[in-house]
């Protein structure tokens, strides 16, 4: 059993959001659904979603980070999660429920830690101009 579970506060769309997230991630399922709380799993990680009312909203102070193996995965998650949501900068987005996500290719970290500090700096500058991360453009930097 997972010791630490991410707990998400929704106005009244907890089950709808859980179903939406489960439709995006292949290894996902609803574990339990009740009128107030939904428990679900995405890629082996458990989450709880509460229908808590409108008192609290999501902010960028917390986000869910998706490690992507390639551009195809970046494109897939970006397209699915921005549907009805909004793009931000540097691989960040808000989904249609206001939850922030980071859709980041594994290669970004490798490129930003390049042994050549000038190249790493160029990669950083290129990334700062992007909304969705574009691996080919990072490789050109």
Buried (B, 14 or more C-beta within 10 A) or exposed (E): EEEEEEEBBBBEBBBBBBBBBBEBBEEBEBEEBEEEBBBBBBEEBBBBBBBBEEEEEBEEEEBBEBEBEEBEBBBBBBEBBBEEBEBBEBBBBBBBBBBBBBBBBEBBEEBBEBEEEEEBEBBBEBBEEBBBBBBEEBEEB
